[in-house]
Amino acid sequence: MSKSTGSSSDYLISLVWLGAVVYGLGIFLSNAYAIRLQAIEEFGTVIHEFDPYFNWRATQYLYENGAKKFFTWFDHKVWYPLGRPVGSTIYPGMQFTAVYLKNYVFGDSMSLNDICCYIPVWFGVLATIIVGFIAYEASLPVNTGGSIFGVLLSALCGQYADDKSMASSGSASRIFGLSSPAVESAVFAMGFMAVVPAHLMRSVGGGYDNESVAVTAMTLTFYLWMRSLRSQDQYGYLFGFLAGVAYFYMVSPPTLQFRPPYFETKLTIDKVAAWGGYIFVLNLIGAHAASLVLLGRFSTRVYLSYTLFYVVGTSLAIQVPVVGWAPLKSLEQLAPCAVFFGYQILQYCEIVRKKKKMSRKEAWKFRIQVAVVSLMIAALLIVAITPKTYFGPISSRVRGLFVPHTKTGNPLVDSVAEHQAASNQAYWQYLHILCYLAPVGLAMVLFRFGDSASFLVVYSLTAYFFSHKMVRLVLLTAPIASALGGIAVGRFVAWSVSSLIGENNDNADLTTEKKNDDVKQTKSNGKSKKKKDKKSTSSKDSFAGVTAICGGFAEASKSTEGKIIKTVTAIVMLGSLYMQGNAFKDYSWQLSASLSNPSIMLKGQLRDGTVIKVDDYREAYWWLRDNTPDNARVMAWWDYGYQITGIANRTTIADGNTWNHEHIALLGKALTGSVEEGYSIARHLADYVLIWGGGGGDDLAKSPHLARIANSVYRDHCPGDVTCRAFGFVDRQGTPSKMMENSFLYTLHSHKLKAGVVADPDKFKEVFRSKYGKVRIYKLLGVSRQSRSWVENNRECDAGGWFCPGKYPPGLKEILDKKKDFAQLEDFNRGASDEDYQKEYFENLNNPNLARKRAQQKANDEGRETNEVPQPSVEAKALSDEEKIQIYSTWENTEDTTLMWKLVTSDAIEDLEQWLKIDPGAAWLRSADGRGPMWWAFESKNQDAVTLLMKLGVPHTDKDKNGLSPVDLLKE
């Protein structure tokens, strides 16, 4: 009777538990969908930012022309006059996905544009689900029976645990074979991934960007890899095959850049693909496979899983034209290849050992002999093929992840804010409470260890290392932080619920009973058996004290007082988790509003308080589309190239692909050179010039970066000054240096807006100014028709007739003869080096004092100005309160905020005092995160800077974007 009642009660509890799980899944997944729709609900089905417009244009071309023409598409509307072979230099997975959905799922019921806008939302929800599966796999009893310490000790002793000993007996199967707390961990992992800002920033509606699909493909690959390692699954290794297929899809979506074969010697950003994509996945799984060997977990199952993954994944990946043989040639991908060959050697040794029944000593001797021979063959092979430039170099972005400074030596890469190092505040902003929960989950994984679970350890350490080096890679932490956070909360909730319904006692009794059975079984063995198992049980005996303590707590919890304490603890824990969870959800929803801003459209507020939508950028592109010839060429900074071709369908000089450093340097030289010099370049390349204005991050704010990039190739641009400090503003009032004032860009940007600035009417005609002044378009007068005709008639096509790169017209020969191809530190295959430039570049960036002295000395010698901490001849006038408020309420990242941060954190007090004498307003600067010199002074514990700023009246109690005051940073 009691047994039947207990069985019915257990079944009822299981049904309630299952209902709660389903309810939780519904809530979390609906949140994952709704939070990503904010942008579409607010701005409509509008594609966001810059790069997504290239993806959209490529998708449109594929849909209209088919796959055959797509793969032979040479686009002469980009990178004029060179062009780009798009179809063979793109990772087309995302485009094919969108076209497939259009053709076979939605048809006429949804436009291609709308599908592209919704893909980030759909794939964001899919990634959320897959992360839940990752947490589930890492929490299953069959995968979590050991601890990292026991595994390490066993490996050191030469005793490797088998699958059965790695299985846990401390978890319960509720219903339908679902295990607790694995299910709880999965559900809460989904809950975190659903709204975590680190993933939202690349998966909001309209953000048809590469990472929106790549993260989903990455997590799927990781899950299948973990699934292939599940203990006691005879055919689990077959999931390694599926992981290879998923990895192929990971290769297919574009992630950052491309590798055109005909310009291979000039690549400067990414020699292959993108670090944030398939290379990361390949190396991470390779690193985990290697770690399993070091942990003594190598087995036939592990061997088959990795071998299938690598063979299938690599075989499919090399079929993608842009990848080619990179997995076997690029230094960034050779480590997983080495692991693959290492696995073959280990498996061969294992087969021979078992066949010849070798002793441990004989087996190790044989392994060493095989390893030595293998290394000798590998060394000879490397020596033979290295001089033939077989190996591809490491890209500047990847190299920048391993150097101690935050710069790469490439001013083009360094100009991108996303390539800077991540701060503690960035982690809190994008991960919030997961900053605390993920480490707890990691600790739980270490004490509930197994082959699959160990992958999360490798993933977490790797993701943290790389995200710390480059803030955009915080994206990589979203899945692992969510999985670990889900494991922590899932185990807490499972324990709390079990404590409240009284299940823990039963489980403890079952566990104790099982241990007693094990003891009896051990005693029944003979002396020979004991002697044989003496070493194998040594690691367990080492933890006998810990086991005894845990057993004591378990016994104490059975008492009345223990049950009361457990119940109270469970209630407090559940209440705390509920409140923290709601706070995290509310925070994520608030932050998602800013992450959902499409940037191509802005929200503004008029003086009367009316909220408006500023659509200046699209209006400008529509004007180009409707009012210029189809073959019109538009000169603009490379940031806007994708939008111009994607919306206006007009030819551009450069875009966000940034594959050719020298070409971008030529564009930078035209824009930041003198009016005469810029015009002499532009008339051979363009018919119109598009300028972003209106303040904030407009072209003038970016222009110092443009000048530095130009100077990296054309050394006469800023002679003797590698960081081009002669170009920029000299004070907070926006006074330009002499070089900036005379520049092509400044003249067109400030034409008739600033006193005395007028563009030459014989060279330029303003033809468009947007409603709110964000964009201006000029028609170039006196365009060289001869150069246009020459470019069109001198394209060199290959035998196939479609591959037709262009050439620069003869009219640019005099300027092009002055260039010096930019040599990166990693360009060893080219035999090129530029040590003097690189040395001075890093010295100027890392030592602002030295850079200032050099720039000032050169400026004095040559009678020109510098924008680096100006030397005052007279004291500046005091600022009014209104001026202080205006500066203090403007939050933006500029050259001034960067310089101020460097001066404060490097304790350059003399330079800081000198600057503030001429420009007191600099003390009130604030960057985009709401922080300014007072925050940085407290954070770096620079008392002198704090005193100086307080004398100027700068407050130390105001809050930044995250609600932290300068004093709060001191407490940290």
N, C-alpha and C positions, 0 to 999 in steps of 0.2 A: 504493500500500500504506500509506504513512505517512499519506496524506490520509484514507483509509478508517478507519485506526486512530484518528486524531485526531477524526474525526467521531463514531465510536462512543464514544470517551472523553468527548467533550463531551456526548453524549446521556445517558450514564450519570451524569455529574456533574449534569446538569439534573434527572434523575429523583431523585437523592439530595437535591438542593436542594428539589425539590417535596415530597418526603417529609418533610423537616425543616420546611418551611412548614406542611404539614397537621398535623404533630405539635404544632408550636408553637401553631397555632390551637386545636387540641383542648385543650391544657393551659390556655391563657389563658381560653378561653370556659367551660371547666368550673370554673375558679377564679371567674370572674365570677358564675356561677350559685350555686356552693356558698357563697361568702362572704356572699351576700345572704340565704341561707337560715338563717343562724345564729339569728336572732330566732325564726323559726318552729320550729326544732328545739328551742330552749331554752324558749320560752314558749307554743308552740302558735300556731294561727291567730288571733291577737289583733291587732286594729287598734290602732295606736299613738297616743300623744299626744292632741292636741286637734283641730286642723283636720281630720284624716282622718275624724273621726266625723261632721262635717258632710257630707263627700263620701260617706261610707257611707250616711247617712240619705237623701241626695238620690238615690243609686243605687237604694236600696231602694224609694223612692217611684216612680221611673221604671219599675222592673221590675214593680211591682204595679199601676200605674195607666196606663202607656203614655205615649207622647210628647205626645199632645194635652192630657191633663190636666196633664202635667208642666209644659208651657209656660204654663199658666194656674193654676199652684199659688201661692196666697197663703197663707203659713204664719202662723197666729195663735199658734203655740206658741213663737215666738221674738220677741224684742224687744217683749215685752208692755209697754204695750197697743198699740203701733204696728203690729207685725207686719212681714212682709217678703214681697214677691212673688218667691219663689225662682226659679221657672221662667224668668222674664224677666230675671233679674239674675245669672245664673250662666253660666259658660263650660262647656257640658255635654259636651265631648268625652270626658273620662275616664269619666263616668257612662255615656254611650252605648257606649263601648268595652267596659266591664264587662258591661253588659246584653247586648250582641251576643255576647260570648264565652259568656255563660250560655245564651242562647237557641239559638245556632247552632253552637257548638263543643263545649261540655261537657255541656249539658243537665242531667240528673239526676245525672251522675257527680261533680259538684262543686257545692258550695253557693255562693250569691252572696257570702257572707262570705269563703269561702276564695279565690274568684277575686279579690276585692278585696285580700286579703292577698298574693297571688302576683303581682299586676300590677306592683308595683315591681321585683320580681325579673326578670320577663320583659322589661320595658322597659329595665331596667338592662343586660341582656345585649344587647338590640337597640342601645342607645346605644353600647355597647362596639364592636359590629361597624361601626356607621356612622362612628365616629371613625377606625377603621382605613381606611375608604374615603376619608375626608377627607385623611389622611396620604398615602394612595396617590395621590390626585389632585394633591396639592401636590408630589409627588416624581417624577411622570412626566417622561421626557425631553422630551416635546413641550411641557411647561409650564414647564420650568426651564432655558432656554437662555441667559438673560441674567443681569445683576446689577443691583441697585438703583442702583448708581453709574452704570453705562452707560446705563440707562434715563433717569435724571435728567439726565445730560449731554446725551443725545440730545434730550430734551424741551426743555431750555434752548436748544439750538441749532436747535430747530424741526424736527428730523429724527426722525420717529416710526418705530420698528422695526416691521417686519411680523411675521406669525406665523412665517414660515419662519426668520427670523433669531433668533427667540426660542426655537427648538427646540434641544435639546441633543443632541450625538452621543456623549456620554461615558458612556452607560449601555447595558447589554446586555439583549436580550430572551432570556430563558432558555428557556421552553417554554410552549406554548399562548398566546403573545403576552404573557405576564407579564413585566414589566420589573424588573430589579434596578438600584438598590436600592429601587425604589418598593414592591415586595412586602415586603421586610424592614422598611421603615418602617411599613407598614400593620400588619404582625403585631405589632411591638413597641408601636405606638400602642394596639392592642387590649389588649396585656398590661398597659400602664399604666392604661388606662381601666377595666380589669376590676376593679382593686382600689384605685384611688386614693381615699383617704378623702374628698376634696372632693366626689366623686360618691356615695360610699357613704352619706354622712350624709342623703341624700334618696332613696335607692333600696333600703333594706333591706326584707326581707319584713315585711309588716304596716304599713309606712309608706305607707298609701294617701293620699299627699299629692300636691298638684298638680304639684310639680316632678318627681316620679318619671316622669310621662308627658311633661311639658313639655320636659325636657332631651332626651329622645329625639326629639321633634318638632322641637326647635330644631336639633339636629345634622343631622337629615335635610334640613331646609330649607337649612342651610349647605352640605351636600354637593351638593345638587342645583344650588344657585347656582354653586358652584365648577365643577361638571361642565358647566354651560351655557357656561362661559368657556374650555373646553378649546380650545387652538389647533389649527388645521388640521382642525376638525370642522365641515363645512358646515352641518349641521343641529343643532349642539350647543345653539343657542339655544332649542330646544324643551324642554330641561330647565329653562329659565326658567319655562315654563308649569307644569311639575311642581313647581318650587320654590314657585310661588304656591299650588298646592293643598296642599302640605305646610305652608306658612305658615298657611293656613286652619285646618288641624288644630291648629297651634300656638296659634291664637286660641281654639280650642274648649276645651282643658283649662283649668280655673280655675287661676289662679296665686296671687293674693293676695286681692284685694278685689273689690267690685262697685259698680255705679252705679245705684241705684234712681231712676227718673226723677222720682218724686213727692217725693223729698227732696233733689233736686239742689242746692238752695241751702244745705244744711246739711252737705254732705260735707266731711270734714276729712282723711281719710287718703289715699284714692286716688280721684281724680275719674274715672278709667277704669282698668279692669284693673289690671295690676301691672307695675311697671318691670321686674321680673325675668323677664317673659314676652314676649309678642308685641311690645311696644313696643321692647324691646331688639333683637329680631331685625330688625324693620323698619328701625330707625335704623342698625343695623350694616351691613346690606346697602346702604342708601342712602349711608352714609358711604364704603363701598368703591366704589360706583359713581361717586361724586364724585371719589374719589382716582384712579380710572382715567383720568378726564379730565385731572386735573392731571399725571399721569405720561405723558400723550400716548398713551394706549392706547385712546382712544375709537374705535370702529369700528361698522360696521353690525351685526356680530355682538353686540358689547357692548350696543348700543342695543336690539336685539331682545330680548336676554336680560332686561335690566332692565325694559323696557316690558311684556313678557309677565308677569314676576313681579309688578310693581306692579299692573297692571290686573286680573289674575286674582286675586291675593291680596287686594287691597282690595275688589274686587267681591264676593268670597265673605265676607270678614270683616264687612262691613256688614250681612250677612244675620243675623248673630248678634245677638239683641235687645240685649244689654248693650253691644255695641260701637256699633251704629248708625252715625252719621256722624262718629264721633270721629276716624277717620283724616284727615278733611278739616277738622276743627275744633279738635282738641286741639293746643296748642302743643307737646306732647311728640311729635307725629307729623307735624307740618307740614314738617319738614326733608326727609324722603324724598319728600314731595309736591312740594316745590320742586325736588328733583333730577329727579323725573319730568318736570316741565314744562321744566326746563333741557335734558334729553335731547331733548325734542321740538324745541326751538329749535335745538340743535346739529345734529340730523339734518336739519332743514329747510335750515340753512345749508350743510351738506355736499351736499345734493341740488342746490341752486342753484349751488354752486361747481363741481361736476362738470358740470352742464348747460351753464353759461356758460364753462367752462374758465378760471376766474379764476386770476390769479397769486396768490402767497402774500400780497402786500401788499393786493391787491384783496379777497381772501378775508377777511383780518383786519379790514379796514375795514367790510366788509359785516356780519361777525359783531358788531362793536361797535355798529353802527347798529341791528341787530335786538335786541341785548341792551338797549340804552338804551330803545328803544320798549317792550320787554317789561317792564322794570323800572318804567317810568312807569305802564303799565297796572296792574301789580301794586300799586304804591303807592296809586293812586287807589282800587282795589278794597279794599285794607286800610283806608284812611281811611273808606270808605263803610260797611263792615260792622262795624268795631271798636266803635263806639258802641252797636250793636244787640246787644252781648254775644254775638256769634257765636263768638268764640274761647274755648275752655275754658282755665282756668288750669293752671299747673304744680302738681302735687301736692306736698305737704310732703316726702314721701320722696324724690322726684326732686330737688326743690330742695336738700334736704340733701346731695345728692351733689356739689353744685357750690359750696357755701359753705365757707369756711376752717375753721369750727369743726365739731364732730361732732354738734351738736344742731340741731334743726329749728325750734325755737320752739314746738313743739306737745308739751306734756308727755305726751300719750297715746302719740305716736310715740316720744318719747325714753325712755319707760318700758320699751321692748322692748330687751333686751340685744343681739338680732341686728342692731339698727340702729346699733350703735356701730362705730367705725372698726376696721379689721383691723390687727393688729400683725405684726411680722416672725415672731413665734412662731406666730401663727395660720396663716401661709403654710406654715411648716415642718410644723406639725401636720397640715395637710390635704393638702399636696402633697409633703412630704418631699424625696426626691432630685430630684424634678422641678423644684424651685427652682433647681437647677444645670443640669439637662439641657435644660430648656425654653429658656433663653437661648442655649445652644449651638445648638439646633435652629433658633431664630430667626435666628441669624447665618448658618447654612447656607442658610436660605430666602432671605436677602438676597443671597447670592452665587449662588444657583440660583433666579433670579427669573422670574416670569411672571404672567400675569393671574390665574390661579387661586391660585397660591402667594401672591400679594400680599394675598389676603384674610386669610391667617393673620397677617400683619403688623398689619393694621388690627384684627383680632379680639384679638390678644394685648395690644396697647396699650390698647384700650378696656376689656377685661376686667380688666386690672391696675388701671386708674384707678378703675373703679367698685367693685371688690372692696376696694381700699384704703380707700375711703370708708365702706363698709358690709360688715361681716364676713360677713353671710349671703350676699352676692354672690360669695364665694369659690367658690360652686357653679359660677359661670359660667367659672371658670378651669380646671375639670376637663377639659373637652373639648380646649381649646386647649393646655393644658400637656401633656396626654397625646399629642396629635398632634405637637407640637414635640419632645417627649421621644422619641417613636417615630421621628421623622425623624433625630434625632441618633444614637440607638443603631442604627437601621437602616443608616445610612450607615457608621457605624463597623464594624458587623458585616460588611456587604457588602465593605468594603475589606479587612478582616482576612482574611476567607475567600478572597477573590480573591488576596490576597498569598500565602496559604499554598498555594494550588493553582496558583499561577503564571499567573493570567489577566491580571494588570495589564499585563504586558509586551506581550501581544498587542494589548490595547486601546490601549496607548500607540502601538504601531506603526501601528495603523489610524488613530488620530487624527492622527499625524504625516503619514501618507500623504495623508489627506484635506486637511490644511493645505497640503501641497505642491501638490496638485491645484488648490486654490483659488488659490495663488500663480500657477501656470501660466495658469490661466484669466484671472486679472486682467491678466497681462502681455500676453495675446493681444488684449486690447481696444485700440482706437485711442486717440489723444490726446484726442479729443472725449469719449470715455467716461471717461477719467481725470479730465478737468476736471469732468465732471458729477458724478462720484462723490467728488470731493475732500472736500466738506463731510460727505458721508454716512459717510466712513470716518474722520473726524477723531476721533470718540469712541473707535473701536477703537485708533487710533494712540496715544491718550492712555494706554492701558493696555499699550502694547507692552513697557515695562520689566517690568511684572508678569508678562506672558506669557513673557518671556525667562527670568525667574527660575524660573517654574514648569517651563519646558522644561528648564532646567538640572538641577533636582531630578529630573525624570523620567529624564533621561539618566544621572544619577549612580546612580539606583535600579536600573539595569540591570547595574551592575557586581556582582562577587561580594560585595564588602563591603556594597553597597547592598541586595542581596537578603537577606543575613544580618540586617542591621539591620531591614529590613521584616518579616522572619519573626519575630524576637524581639519587635518592637513589636506585631505582630498577636497573638501569643500572650499577651503581658502585657495587652493591651487586652481581649481576649476573657475572660481570667481575671478581670480587674478588674470588667468588666461583669457577669459571672456572679455574683460575690460581692455586688456592690452590688444586683443585681436580687433575689437571695435575701433580702438584708437588708430591702429595700423591701417584698417580699411578706410577710415575717414581721411587720414593723412594721404593715402594713395589716391583717393578720389580728388582731393584738393590739388595735389601735384599734377594729376593727369590733365587737369584743365590747361595748365601751361604747356605740358608735353603734347597736347593735342593741337596746339597752334600750328597752322600749316606754313607759317613764315612767308609764303607768297601772298598771303592776305593777313592783314593786321587789324586788331581792334584798337580804336583810338577814342579820345574824348575831346569834344570841343569845349571852348571856354564857358559855354552855357550849361555844360554838364551832359550834353547829348552824346550818347555812345554811337560811334560810327564804325563801319568796316572800310578800311583803307585797302583798295584794290588797285593801287597805282601800277604795280609790276605787271600784272596780267593786261591791264589797259595798254601799257607800252608795247607789250608783245603783240597784242591784237592790232595795234596801230601799224606795227611793222608788217604783219601778215596782210593787212588790208590796203596799205598805202605804199608799198615798195615792190619793185619787180621780183619775180620768183627767184632770180639768180643774184639778188642783192646780198652783199657781204657785210656783216656787222662786226665791228671791233668792240669788244668789251672785255673786262677782266674775266679770267677763266671760270670763276664761280658761276656765272650766269649763262655759260654756253649751252648747258643741257636745256635750260628753260627756253632759250631763244630758238633752238632747233625743234624742241618738243611742242612749243605753242605757236611760235611765229613761222616755223618751217623755213628759216633763213640760214644762210651759211655763216658759220662762226669761225673765229681764229683759233680758239682753244676752249676746252671745257674741263669738267671735273675729273676726267680720266688722267690728266697730268702725266702722261707717259713720256713726253719729250721735254726735258728740262731746258734745253737750249732754245726751243721754240717759245716756251713760256717766258724765258729771259728776254727774248726779242720783243715780245708783247710788253713786258715790264719796262723795257728800255724806251719803247715808244710812248708809254703813258707817263713815265716819271722823268723822261728826258726833257729838254727844252722844247718849246713849241715848234721851232724850226725842225729839230731833229725828229720829234714825234710825227710831225706832218710828213716829213720825207720818207718815213717808214710806212705810215698809214695809207698814203695815197697809192701804194703798190699792192696793198693787201685788202683794203676795205672800201666800202661806199658810204657807210654810216658808222657813227661812234655812239655807243650807248653808255651813259654815265649814271651811276646810282648816287643820289644826293639826299638831302634832307636830314643830315646828322645821324647820330648813332653809329652803326657799323657800315657806313657808306664807303664809297671808293676812297675818299680822302683819308678816312680813319685807317684804311688798310694800306694806303700807299707806301708807308715806310717798308713794309714787307715786300712790296713790288720792287722798290728800289734795291733792296738787298738781293733779291733773286736776280735782277738784271745785272747787278755788279758781280755776281758769282760767275758769270760767263763773259760779260763785257767789262773788263777791269778798268777801262777808262771812264766808266760811268761815275764812280766815286773813287778816284785814284788814291791808293794808299790807305783806304778806309773800308775794310771788308764788310763791316756791318752798316755802312752808308749812313753814318750819323749826321751827315751834312743835310740829309733830307728829312724834314719833319716839322713839327710845331716847336716853337721856342718858349711858349708859355701857355697857361690855361685859357687865355683869351683867344686862342686859335691863331696867333700870329705865325705865319709860315716862315721857314728859313728861306734864304735867298734862292737856293736850289729848288725848293718846293714852289715858291712863288712864280718862278719862271717856267714851271713844268707844263707840259701839254695837258695833263690831267687837271691840275689846279685851275688852269685858265678856263677849261670847259665846265668844270664843276662850279666855279664861282662867277661865271659870265653874267655880268649885269646884276649880280647879287651883292658883291662887295665893291666898295669904291675903287675905281681905277682899273677894275678887271673887265676887259672886253676882248672877246675872241675876234681874231682877224676876219673881217667880212669877206676877204678874198679867198679864204681857206675854209671857213666853216659857216654853215647856215643852220640855225636852230629850227628844227621842224616839228618838234613835239616836246611838250612839258606836261607831266602828269598832273592830275587834279590837286594833289597835295605836295607836289614838288619832289617826290621821291625818285623820279626818273626823268632824265633829259636825253633827247636824241638829236644829234647833229648830222647833217649831210655834209660829206666831204666834197669840196669843190676842187676841180683840177685833178680828178682821179686819173691815174695812168691807164688808159685803155690798152696801150701796148703791152703792159705787164699782165693784164687780165687775159688778153688774147694769147700771150706766150704761155701762160700757165695751162690754159685749156688745150693747147696744141702740142704740149711737150710732156704728156703723161706717158710713162713707160709701162706698158702692159706685159704680163707674162704670157706664156704659151696658151694658157687657158682663156685669156682674153678678158677676165674680170678683175684681176689683181693689178690695179693701175695707180700706184702712188705718184703724187705730184712732186714738183720741184719749185724752189724759190725763183722768182723772175730775176733776170740780170740786173734790174734796177736796184736790187738790194745787195749786190755783190760787194760794194765798198764797205757797207756796214757789217756784212757777214764775215768779211775777211778779218775783222777785229776780234771776233769771238774766240774764246778758248773753251773747248768742250769741258763741261763740268765733270771732274773725276771724284767719285765718292771713295770713301775709305775701303769699300769692299770690292772695288773694281780691279781685282788682281789679275783677272784674265786679260784685261786690256793693256796691262803693262803701264797703266796711267797712274799718276799720283800728283797731288797738289799739296804737299806737306806744309809749305809756308802759309798757304791760304787757310787750310784747316786749323793749323796751330793758332794763327791770329784770330780766326773766327771763334774758336772755343775760349781763348783768353779774353776776348771782348765780352762774350756772353757770361762767363763765369767770374770775371773780375771787372765790374762796372767802373771801379776807380781807375784802373789802368786804361780801360777803354776811353773814359772821359778825358784823361790826360793826353792820350794819343790823338783823339779827335780834336781837342782844343788846340794842341800844338800844331797840327796840320792846318787847322783853320786859321791860326795866327800867321803861319808861314805863307799861306796862300791868299790871305785876305778875304776868307769866306766865313760863313756862319756855321754853327753846329747846334743841333737841338738837344745835346746831351748836357743836362744840368747847367743852364746858361749862367754866365758870369755877369753879375749886375754892375752897372756903372753908377746907378743911383738906387736908393731904396724905393721899393714899390709902394704905391698908395694903399691904405688900409681898405679892406673889403667892407661893403655894407652888409647888414644882416640879410637883405634880400638876395645879394649875390652869394652869400654863404649858403643860404637855403637852396638856391637854384643848383649850385654845384653838389651839395650834399644829398639832394633828392634825385640826382641823376645817377643811376646804377648802370654802368657799362664797362666792358673790358676794352681798354685802350693802351696805346704805347705808354701813356703817362702812368696808368695804374700798374703796369708791368715794371716800369722803372722805379716807381715808388716802393713796390714790394721788394725789389732787389736791394734798394738802399736801406730800407728799414731792417730787413732780415740779415743783411750782411754787416750791419752796424757801421755803415758809412755816414756817421753823424755830421762830419764836416761838409760832405756833399749835400746832405739833407738840409742843413742850415743854409747853405749857399742858395739852394733852390728855393727854399721858402722865403728868403729875403726878397728875391725878385718876383716870386709868384706865391703869395700867401694862400691863394685858393687851392694849391696843390695839397694842403693839409686836409682839405675837406673832400678829397676824391673818394669815390666808392666804386668798387668793381661790381660785376653782374651779380655776385652772390651777396651783395649788401655790405661787404667788408671794405674797410679802408685802412689807412696807416695806423690808426689807433688799435684796431684788431690785430694787425700784424706785429705791432710793437709789443702788445701783451703776450701774443702767442710765442714770440721769439724771446720774451723776457728781456726786452731792450729798454731798460729803465731810462736811459738818456733820451731816447726817442719819445717815450711816454711823457717825460717832463717837458720836452720841447713842444709837443703837440698840445699838452694841457695849457701851456702859456699862451698858445694861440686860440684857446677856447674850445678846442675839439672835445666833445663829450666822450665819456667812457662807459656810459650806461645804456646807450641805444642798442637796438637789436638788429641782427643781420637777417638774411632771408630765412634762416633756420631758427630764428628766435634766440640766438646767442649773442650776448654782449661781450665786449673785450675782456671784462673781468671773468666771465665764464670760461674763456679760453685759458686764462691763467690758472684757474682751478683744475683744468684738465691736465 
